[in-house]
Amino acid sequence: MFFVCALLVFVCGCEVTPKEPYQKLKLESEASQAVSIMKEEDPSLQSFFDKSYGYAVLPKVFKGAFLAGFAYGRGEVYEQGQMVGYCDMKQASGGLSLGGEFYREIIFFREQQDFERFTSGEYTFAAQVTGVAIKWGAATKADYKDGMAVFIMTDVGAMVDASLGGQKFEYEPKVVIKKVDLPK
């Protein structure tokens, strides 16, 4: 069962960058809404937006399990407040897990080198990484670990597992098409 879940999650061909313009607009709207909802739930989160070099917002991550677990989410990546690309997250885990949930995830990068480490291709969280659950005042007690701070907010569901270890991220820069005037 574990290998089937892992195969589905890691080889399903999910694209990092949304293909259609409406998909990009939908993801942009969902990411903006996720940030607003998380800030509303914990206003102290604003300090991370103010001090971090960059961040990634995954507005809708699904995590499910029946013995083996899997998760998938897609998001936007921001550098100095500007959206610069897209990321997706895949996770497969063994061991006893049961349930399913949707959650939001924001990853803050303290310095430029932390941001570049994340955006340099594929990045995997170490096994001991955990996210801080968003609730009033939680961000005031949170800090960076290895240059990153991770916040999660459960949307719907219940799960007997809260670790983020083994999350594998892929990054693709946003394509910017510039209009060029051709000589006559």
Buried (B, 14 or more C-beta within 10 A) or exposed (E): EBEEBBEBBBEEEBEBBBEEEEEBEEBBEBBBBBBEBBBEBBEBBEEBBEEBBBBBBBBBBBBBBEEBBBBBBBBBBBBEEEBBBBBBBBBBBBEEBEBBBBBBBBBBBBEEEBBEBBBEEEBBBEEEBEBBBBEEEBBEEBEBEEBBBBBBBBBEEEBEBEBBEBBBBBBBEEEEEEEEEEEE
